[in-house]
């Protein structure tokens, strides 16, 4: 799965080199709020379950054969200070949802590039200043899955 995240990062860089004006042309940012992130994944037709008023869980999956079920679980949580998005992936194909989220209009092109760089750095991060946010990032690889956890705290005085 590491190769898929690297492919996404390289694709983003190549797209910037080929058409730098194309990414900057649509500079309309959507505020990174709990409601907007939930709406983003609902628009992608994920099955949603509201675990509590400030936590929504999305699930997508498919049977590959009689004994293998590949799936993606996305959990969006809202605390008083931050938005946390967790991806639990069992298949490299599901890495697409991480890429879609990081490449969405919640982030500037520079923030997206830094998020991909952070994701591919091979290290976790705590309180890293990244554009308009302080970001915590954690990546785990249990035996049959990958987990990516992003926590975004808006910097004070910047909206």
Secondary structure, 3 states (H helix, E strand, C coil): CHHHHHHHHHHHHHHHHHCHHHHHHCCCCCCCCHHHHHHHHHHCCCEEEEEECCEEEEEEEEECCCCCEEEEEEEEEECCCEEEEEEEECCHHHHHHHHHHHCCCCCCHHHHHHHHHHHCCCCCEEEEEECCEEEEEEEECCCCCEEEEEEEEECCCCC
